[in-house]
Amino acid sequence: MRKFIKRLLIFILVAVLVYIAWFSFVIIEKGTIGTLRDTRSNKIVRLLFQRYNFVWQGSLPWIFSVQKIPSSRNAIIEVKVPIPPLESLTDNQYHGKISVNLLYRIMPDKFFDISKLEDDGKALDSVVSRYVDGYVQREIYDYLVPLYRLNEIRKNNDIILKNAHDKLKEKFESIGLSIIKFDFIGSLTFPDMKTYYSGLTHINELRKIAKINEKELKLLRNKLKRDKILNEQQYNKLLEISKIIKENPDMLKYLYIEKMADNVRVIISSDSSGYPLDLGKKEEKKQETTTTGEIDNLR
């Protein structure tokens, strides 16, 4: 019985060791990087870059997963270069364009922003593209102001490329990346001098239109402001009149007369009978007398 238990324990121990060896020992081939990802949050918690790696979390495959990605990445980046002062124009003919072929490698022992690899490196490619775009534009900028020097841009193509490469190399190394290849694809596409001057004319026309629109807008605002003041004054006047009429209802009769023709004469009574002055009272007395006499005659 003891031998059986001993053999069982040895078997279990061997099985555990085999299980751990199978899931926890990770071999990283050359040109690849291992990532240890927490499947619950989909976050990368560790990079694996040694040839042989012991990862105890690997024995919990329902919680952690080990994936391998290439350490080198390639990106084709279209750099759009605004030409001062034509940068406000949206037409592409007034902008320069440079196509860059970039091949770079992740140095896992110096690369710390591992979150950029969680979406298969798309976030890292986006960051790299912004750096390339910015540094290339800076190298071109000196040829754009104060004068647009198209011929010098074409003549110094290699100098622009080298300067941008050297500065990018320094920046990349500071964030754990290294440049393997950095080239301009094809020729640099920039507007010719005729297109450039055409853009300047277009800009001046747009500025004139903007000034006219600004002036008209200012006049319209002033008019609206005056109308608002007049409307407020009219409102206050009507409000005051309404208060007076409410306190003196007979004022409505005067307002009615004011709207009548000039050849119409009207006398306003002060009572509610509707007759001018006391004529209404006299008429009522006459009717009462006649009625009374008729009754007497019948008797």
KEFIDREN-384744 format. One record per residue (C-alpha): residue number from 1; residue in one letter; x, y, z. Coordinates in Angstrom, 1 decimal, padded with zeros to 4 digits. Example, Ala and Ser with C-alpha at 12.3 -4.5 7.8 and 13.67 -1.06 7.14 Angstrom:
2
+-----+---------+--------+--------+--------+
| num | residuo |      u |      v |      w |
+-----+---------+--------+--------+--------+
|   1 |       a |  012.3 | -004.5 |  007.8 |
|   2 |       s |  013.7 | -001.1 |  007.1 |
+-----+---------+--------+--------+--------+
This chain:
299
+-----+---------+--------+--------+--------+
| num | residuo |      u |      v |      w |
+-----+---------+--------+--------+--------+
|   1 |       m |  000.0 |  000.0 |  000.0 |
|   2 |       r |  002.8 |  002.4 |  000.9 |
|   3 |       k |  004.6 |  001.6 | -002.4 |
|   4 |       f |  001.4 |  002.4 | -004.3 |
|   5 |       i |  000.9 |  005.7 | -002.5 |
|   6 |       k |  004.6 |  006.5 | -003.1 |
|   7 |       r |  004.3 |  005.7 | -006.8 |
|   8 |       l |  001.1 |  007.8 | -007.0 |
|   9 |       l |  002.8 |  010.8 | -005.4 |
|  10 |       i |  005.7 |  010.4 | -007.7 |
|  11 |       f |  003.4 |  010.2 | -010.7 |
|  12 |       i |  001.5 |  013.3 | -009.6 |
|  13 |       l |  004.7 |  015.2 | -009.0 |
|  14 |       v |  006.0 |  014.3 | -012.5 |
|  15 |       a |  002.7 |  015.2 | -014.0 |
|  16 |       v |  002.8 |  018.6 | -012.3 |
|  17 |       l |  006.4 |  019.2 | -013.5 |
|  18 |       v |  005.5 |  018.2 | -017.0 |
|  19 |       y |  002.4 |  020.6 | -016.9 |
|  20 |       i |  004.5 |  023.4 | -015.6 |
|  21 |       a |  007.3 |  022.8 | -018.1 |
|  22 |       w |  004.8 |  022.7 | -020.9 |
|  23 |       f |  003.0 |  025.9 | -020.0 |
|  24 |       s |  005.6 |  027.9 | -018.1 |
|  25 |       f |  008.8 |  027.6 | -020.1 |
|  26 |       v |  008.6 |  029.8 | -023.2 |
|  27 |       i |  011.2 |  029.9 | -025.9 |
|  28 |       i |  011.5 |  033.2 | -027.8 |
|  29 |       e |  012.8 |  032.8 | -031.4 |
|  30 |       k |  015.1 |  035.4 | -032.9 |
|  31 |       g |  013.2 |  038.3 | -034.3 |
|  32 |       t |  010.2 |  037.9 | -032.1 |
|  33 |       i |  009.0 |  039.2 | -028.7 |
|  34 |       g |  006.8 |  037.4 | -026.2 |
|  35 |       t |  003.9 |  039.1 | -024.5 |
|  36 |       l |  002.2 |  037.9 | -021.3 |
|  37 |       r | -001.4 |  039.1 | -021.5 |
|  38 |       d | -004.0 |  039.1 | -018.7 |
|  39 |       t | -007.1 |  037.7 | -020.5 |
|  40 |       r | -009.4 |  039.3 | -017.9 |
|  41 |       s | -008.4 |  042.8 | -018.8 |
|  42 |       n | -006.7 |  042.1 | -022.1 |
|  43 |       k | -003.7 |  044.0 | -020.8 |
|  44 |       i |  000.0 |  043.1 | -021.4 |
|  45 |       v |  001.7 |  042.7 | -018.1 |
|  46 |       r |  005.2 |  041.6 | -019.2 |
|  47 |       l |  007.5 |  041.4 | -022.3 |
|  48 |       l |  009.5 |  038.2 | -022.9 |
|  49 |       f |  012.7 |  038.7 | -024.9 |
|  50 |       q |  015.2 |  036.2 | -023.5 |
|  51 |       r |  015.9 |  033.0 | -025.4 |
|  52 |       y |  014.5 |  030.9 | -022.6 |
|  53 |       n |  011.9 |  032.3 | -020.2 |
|  54 |       f |  010.2 |  030.8 | -017.2 |
|  55 |       v |  006.7 |  032.3 | -016.8 |
|  56 |       w |  004.9 |  030.9 | -013.8 |
|  57 |       q |  001.7 |  032.6 | -015.0 |
|  58 |       g |  001.7 |  030.3 | -018.0 |
|  59 |       s |  000.5 |  027.5 | -015.8 |
|  60 |       l | -002.8 |  029.4 | -015.5 |
|  61 |       p | -003.8 |  029.5 | -019.2 |
|  62 |       w | -007.4 |  030.4 | -018.3 |
|  63 |       i | -006.1 |  033.7 | -016.8 |
|  64 |       f | -002.9 |  034.4 | -018.7 |
|  65 |       s | -001.9 |  033.9 | -022.3 |
|  66 |       v |  001.5 |  034.1 | -023.9 |
|  67 |       q |  001.7 |  035.5 | -027.5 |
|  68 |       k |  004.6 |  036.1 | -029.8 |
|  69 |       i |  004.9 |  039.1 | -032.2 |
|  70 |       p |  007.6 |  040.2 | -034.6 |
|  71 |       s |  010.1 |  042.6 | -033.0 |
|  72 |       s |  010.5 |  044.5 | -036.3 |
|  73 |       r |  007.6 |  046.5 | -037.9 |
|  74 |       n |  007.3 |  048.2 | -041.2 |
|  75 |       a |  005.2 |  051.3 | -042.0 |
|  76 |       i |  004.6 |  053.4 | -045.1 |
|  77 |       i |  003.9 |  056.9 | -043.9 |
|  78 |       e |  002.5 |  059.7 | -046.1 |
|  79 |       v |  003.8 |  063.0 | -044.8 |
|  80 |       k |  001.7 |  066.0 | -045.8 |
|  81 |       v |  003.7 |  069.2 | -045.7 |
|  82 |       p |  001.8 |  072.5 | -045.4 |
|  83 |       i |  003.3 |  075.4 | -047.4 |
|  84 |       p |  003.1 |  078.8 | -045.6 |
|  85 |       p |  000.9 |  080.8 | -046.0 |
|  86 |       l | -001.2 |  078.3 | -048.0 |
|  87 |       e | -001.8 |  075.9 | -045.1 |
|  88 |       s | -005.4 |  077.1 | -044.7 |
|  89 |       l | -006.2 |  075.9 | -048.2 |
|  90 |       t | -007.7 |  072.4 | -048.2 |
|  91 |       d | -006.8 |  071.6 | -051.9 |
|  92 |       n | -004.0 |  069.1 | -051.9 |
|  93 |       q | -002.2 |  070.9 | -054.8 |
|  94 |       y | -001.1 |  073.6 | -052.4 |
|  95 |       h |  000.6 |  071.1 | -050.0 |
|  96 |       g |  003.8 |  069.1 | -050.3 |
|  97 |       k |  003.8 |  065.3 | -050.0 |
|  98 |       i |  006.6 |  062.9 | -049.1 |
|  99 |       s |  006.2 |  059.1 | -048.9 |
| 100 |       v |  008.4 |  057.5 | -046.2 |
| 101 |       n |  009.3 |  053.8 | -045.9 |
| 102 |       l |  010.2 |  053.1 | -042.3 |
| 103 |       l |  011.4 |  049.8 | -040.9 |
| 104 |       y |  012.0 |  049.8 | -037.1 |
| 105 |       r |  012.6 |  047.3 | -034.3 |
| 106 |       i |  011.4 |  047.1 | -030.8 |
| 107 |       m |  014.1 |  046.8 | -028.2 |
| 108 |       p |  012.2 |  045.0 | -025.4 |
| 109 |       d |  014.8 |  045.6 | -022.8 |
| 110 |       k |  014.4 |  049.4 | -023.3 |
| 111 |       f |  010.8 |  049.6 | -024.4 |
| 112 |       f |  008.6 |  050.5 | -021.5 |
| 113 |       d |  005.2 |  051.6 | -022.9 |
| 114 |       i |  004.0 |  048.0 | -023.4 |
| 115 |       s |  000.4 |  049.2 | -023.6 |
| 116 |       k |  001.1 |  050.3 | -027.2 |
| 117 |       l |  001.3 |  046.6 | -028.2 |
| 118 |       e | -002.1 |  045.6 | -026.8 |
| 119 |       d | -003.9 |  046.2 | -030.2 |
| 120 |       d | -001.3 |  044.2 | -032.2 |
| 121 |       g |  001.0 |  047.3 | -032.3 |
| 122 |       k | -001.4 |  049.6 | -034.2 |
| 123 |       a | -001.1 |  052.2 | -031.4 |
| 124 |       l |  002.7 |  052.0 | -031.7 |
| 125 |       d |  002.6 |  052.5 | -035.4 |
| 126 |       s |  000.4 |  055.6 | -034.9 |
| 127 |       v |  002.9 |  057.1 | -032.5 |
| 128 |       v |  005.8 |  056.4 | -034.8 |
| 129 |       s |  003.9 |  058.0 | -037.7 |
| 130 |       r |  003.4 |  061.2 | -035.8 |
| 131 |       y |  007.1 |  061.4 | -035.0 |
| 132 |       v |  008.1 |  060.8 | -038.6 |
| 133 |       d |  005.5 |  063.4 | -039.8 |
| 134 |       g |  006.7 |  066.0 | -037.3 |
| 135 |       y |  010.5 |  065.6 | -037.8 |
| 136 |       v |  010.3 |  065.5 | -041.6 |
| 137 |       q |  008.1 |  068.7 | -041.6 |
| 138 |       r |  010.7 |  070.4 | -039.4 |
| 139 |       e |  013.5 |  069.7 | -041.9 |
| 140 |       i |  011.5 |  071.0 | -044.8 |
| 141 |       y |  010.3 |  074.1 | -043.0 |
| 142 |       d |  013.5 |  076.1 | -043.4 |
| 143 |       y |  013.0 |  075.8 | -047.2 |
| 144 |       l |  009.5 |  077.3 | -047.0 |
| 145 |       v |  010.0 |  080.5 | -045.0 |
| 146 |       p |  010.5 |  083.3 | -045.5 |
| 147 |       l |  010.6 |  082.3 | -049.1 |
| 148 |       y |  009.4 |  079.2 | -050.9 |
| 149 |       r |  012.5 |  077.6 | -052.3 |
| 150 |       l |  011.3 |  074.7 | -054.4 |
| 151 |       n |  014.6 |  074.1 | -056.3 |
| 152 |       e |  016.6 |  073.9 | -053.1 |
| 153 |       i |  014.2 |  071.3 | -051.7 |
| 154 |       r |  014.7 |  069.1 | -054.8 |
| 155 |       k |  018.4 |  069.7 | -054.8 |
| 156 |       n |  018.9 |  068.9 | -051.0 |
| 157 |       n |  016.7 |  065.8 | -051.0 |
| 158 |       d |  019.4 |  063.6 | -049.5 |
| 159 |       i |  020.4 |  066.2 | -046.9 |
| 160 |       i |  016.7 |  066.5 | -045.7 |
| 161 |       l |  016.5 |  062.7 | -045.5 |
| 162 |       k |  019.7 |  062.4 | -043.5 |
| 163 |       n |  018.9 |  065.1 | -041.0 |
| 164 |       a |  015.4 |  063.7 | -040.4 |
| 165 |       h |  016.9 |  060.2 | -040.0 |
| 166 |       d |  019.5 |  061.3 | -037.5 |
| 167 |       k |  017.0 |  063.2 | -035.3 |
| 168 |       l |  014.5 |  060.4 | -035.5 |
| 169 |       k |  017.1 |  057.8 | -034.5 |
| 170 |       e |  017.9 |  059.7 | -031.4 |
| 171 |       k |  014.2 |  060.1 | -030.5 |
| 172 |       f |  013.4 |  056.4 | -031.2 |
| 173 |       e |  016.2 |  055.2 | -029.0 |
| 174 |       s |  014.9 |  057.2 | -026.1 |
| 175 |       i |  011.6 |  055.3 | -026.2 |
| 176 |       g |  013.1 |  051.8 | -026.9 |
| 177 |       l |  013.0 |  051.7 | -030.7 |
| 178 |       s |  015.7 |  051.5 | -033.3 |
| 179 |       i |  015.5 |  052.4 | -037.0 |
| 180 |       i |  016.6 |  049.7 | -039.4 |
| 181 |       k |  015.6 |  051.5 | -042.7 |
| 182 |       f |  014.4 |  055.0 | -043.4 |
| 183 |       d |  013.9 |  056.1 | -047.0 |
| 184 |       f |  011.9 |  058.5 | -049.1 |
| 185 |       i |  009.8 |  056.6 | -051.7 |
| 186 |       g |  009.8 |  058.3 | -055.1 |
| 187 |       s |  010.4 |  062.0 | -055.5 |
| 188 |       l |  009.2 |  064.7 | -053.2 |
| 189 |       t |  005.9 |  066.1 | -054.5 |
| 190 |       f |  005.6 |  069.9 | -054.0 |
| 191 |       p |  003.6 |  072.6 | -055.8 |
| 192 |       d |  005.4 |  074.4 | -058.7 |
| 193 |       m |  005.9 |  078.1 | -058.6 |
| 194 |       k |  002.9 |  078.8 | -060.8 |
| 195 |       t |  000.7 |  076.9 | -058.4 |
| 196 |       y |  002.3 |  078.5 | -055.4 |
| 197 |       y |  001.6 |  082.1 | -056.7 |
| 198 |       s | -001.9 |  081.0 | -057.7 |
| 199 |       g | -002.4 |  079.9 | -054.1 |
| 200 |       l | -001.2 |  083.3 | -052.9 |
| 201 |       t | -003.7 |  085.1 | -055.1 |
| 202 |       h | -006.5 |  082.8 | -053.9 |
| 203 |       i | -005.5 |  083.4 | -050.3 |
| 204 |       n | -005.6 |  087.2 | -050.8 |
| 205 |       e | -009.1 |  086.9 | -052.4 |
| 206 |       l | -010.3 |  084.8 | -049.4 |
| 207 |       r | -008.9 |  087.4 | -047.0 |
| 208 |       k | -010.7 |  090.2 | -048.8 |
| 209 |       i | -014.0 |  088.3 | -048.7 |
| 210 |       a | -013.4 |  087.5 | -045.1 |
| 211 |       k | -012.9 |  091.2 | -044.3 |
| 212 |       i | -016.1 |  092.1 | -046.2 |
| 213 |       n | -018.0 |  089.4 | -044.4 |
| 214 |       e | -016.6 |  090.6 | -041.1 |
| 215 |       k | -017.7 |  094.2 | -041.8 |
| 216 |       e | -021.2 |  093.1 | -042.9 |
| 217 |       l | -021.5 |  090.9 | -039.8 |
| 218 |       k | -020.5 |  093.9 | -037.6 |
| 219 |       l | -023.1 |  096.1 | -039.3 |
| 220 |       l | -025.7 |  093.4 | -038.9 |
| 221 |       r | -024.9 |  093.0 | -035.2 |
| 222 |       n | -025.1 |  096.7 | -034.7 |
| 223 |       k | -028.5 |  096.8 | -036.4 |
| 224 |       l | -029.8 |  093.9 | -034.4 |
| 225 |       k | -028.6 |  095.7 | -031.3 |
| 226 |       r | -030.4 |  098.9 | -032.2 |
| 227 |       d | -033.6 |  096.9 | -033.1 |
| 228 |       k | -033.4 |  095.2 | -029.8 |
| 229 |       i | -033.2 |  098.5 | -027.9 |
| 230 |       l | -036.1 |  099.9 | -030.0 |
| 231 |       n | -038.2 |  096.8 | -029.4 |
| 232 |       e | -037.5 |  097.0 | -025.7 |
| 233 |       q | -038.5 |  100.7 | -025.6 |
| 234 |       q | -041.7 |  099.9 | -027.6 |
| 235 |       y | -042.5 |  097.0 | -025.2 |
| 236 |       n | -042.0 |  099.2 | -022.2 |
| 237 |       k | -044.3 |  101.9 | -023.8 |
| 238 |       l | -047.0 |  099.3 | -024.5 |
| 239 |       l | -046.6 |  097.9 | -021.0 |
| 240 |       e | -047.1 |  101.3 | -019.5 |
| 241 |       i | -050.2 |  102.0 | -021.7 |
| 242 |       s | -051.7 |  098.7 | -020.7 |
| 243 |       k | -051.3 |  099.6 | -017.1 |
| 244 |       i | -053.0 |  103.0 | -017.7 |
| 245 |       i | -055.9 |  101.4 | -019.6 |
| 246 |       k | -056.3 |  098.8 | -016.9 |
| 247 |       e | -056.6 |  101.5 | -014.3 |
| 248 |       n | -058.8 |  103.7 | -016.6 |
| 249 |       p | -061.0 |  101.6 | -018.9 |
| 250 |       d | -062.6 |  104.6 | -020.6 |
| 251 |       m | -059.3 |  105.3 | -022.3 |
| 252 |       l | -060.3 |  102.6 | -024.8 |
| 253 |       k | -063.0 |  105.0 | -026.1 |
| 254 |       y | -060.4 |  107.7 | -026.8 |
| 255 |       l | -058.2 |  105.2 | -028.5 |
| 256 |       y | -061.2 |  104.2 | -030.7 |
| 257 |       i | -061.9 |  107.8 | -031.6 |
| 258 |       e | -058.2 |  108.4 | -032.6 |
| 259 |       k | -058.6 |  105.7 | -035.3 |
| 260 |       m | -061.7 |  107.3 | -036.9 |
| 261 |       a | -061.8 |  109.7 | -039.9 |
| 262 |       d | -061.3 |  113.4 | -039.4 |
| 263 |       n | -064.9 |  114.3 | -040.5 |
| 264 |       v | -066.5 |  112.2 | -037.9 |
| 265 |       r | -067.5 |  113.9 | -034.6 |
| 266 |       v | -068.0 |  111.8 | -031.5 |
| 267 |       i | -069.0 |  112.8 | -028.0 |
| 268 |       i | -068.0 |  110.4 | -025.3 |
| 269 |       s | -070.3 |  110.0 | -022.2 |
| 270 |       s | -069.0 |  109.3 | -018.8 |
| 271 |       d | -071.5 |  106.6 | -017.9 |
| 272 |       s | -072.2 |  103.1 | -019.2 |
| 273 |       s | -075.5 |  103.9 | -021.0 |
| 274 |       g | -073.7 |  104.6 | -024.3 |
| 275 |       y | -075.5 |  107.9 | -024.9 |
| 276 |       p | -073.7 |  111.3 | -025.1 |
| 277 |       l | -073.7 |  113.2 | -021.9 |
| 278 |       d | -077.2 |  113.0 | -020.2 |
| 279 |       l | -079.3 |  112.5 | -023.4 |
| 280 |       g | -079.7 |  108.9 | -022.5 |
| 281 |       k | -081.3 |  109.7 | -019.2 |
| 282 |       k | -083.7 |  112.2 | -020.8 |
| 283 |       e | -084.7 |  109.6 | -023.4 |
| 284 |       e | -085.3 |  107.0 | -020.7 |
| 285 |       k | -087.6 |  109.4 | -018.8 |
| 286 |       k | -089.6 |  110.2 | -022.0 |
| 287 |       q | -090.2 |  106.5 | -022.6 |
| 288 |       e | -091.3 |  106.0 | -019.0 |
| 289 |       t | -093.8 |  108.9 | -019.3 |
| 290 |       t | -095.3 |  107.5 | -022.5 |
| 291 |       t | -095.7 |  104.1 | -021.1 |
| 292 |       t | -097.3 |  105.4 | -018.0 |
| 293 |       g | -099.8 |  107.5 | -020.0 |
| 294 |       e | -100.9 |  104.6 | -022.1 |
| 295 |       i | -101.7 |  102.6 | -019.0 |
| 296 |       d | -103.8 |  105.4 | -017.6 |
| 297 |       n | -105.8 |  105.8 | -020.8 |
| 298 |       l | -106.6 |  102.1 | -020.8 |
| 299 |       r | -107.9 |  102.4 | -017.3 |
+-----+---------+--------+--------+--------+
